[in-house]
């Protein structure tokens, strides 16, 4: 008896498909110039009626409000040193000393050269010669007692013939850089370029 062959359908092998998701947009990606939008800041213009003030005018105006006090008597200077912190540069720069230049002396201390300027009060009625004679004789008799009635101004490493030193008999003005009282004597220091002449001899 003939055998009848039965044909069976072979199922197809399934195909594996991998789905790759699209990457999410990165917030750190570089924006192209076309993407950037810069909003210009409008310039602020002054009102047309605003008055222009030059720097020189501003300087002069501020200097008018910052005028230094003038100390021109030995008693006032002594009181100022006693009652203020003269180690503070702001205190020292707040005033000027105005006095009569009587004479100068070169001194050497521990190998260092100083020029001493001996100053009297500008309102003293005695002549330059009389003040020089009286004070120098008093210094020979009692140096510290005599110096209580003078202001001793010291300049470091300056010669007596320095052209920046005013002539004897001049009324000078200066801002001190150091001040102290020693045995009731007013001793001050400054720089030669701080010294100005108010009235020549």
Secondary structure, DSSP 8 states (H G I E B T S, - for coil): --------------------------TTS---TTT------------TT-----HHHHHHHHHHTT--EEE-SHHHHHHHHHHS-TTSHHHHTTEEEEEEEEEEEEEEETTEEEEEEEEE-TT--S-HHHHHHHHHHHHHH-HHHHHTTSEEEEEET--TT-TTS--TT-EEEE--SEEEEETTEEEEE--GGG-EEEE--
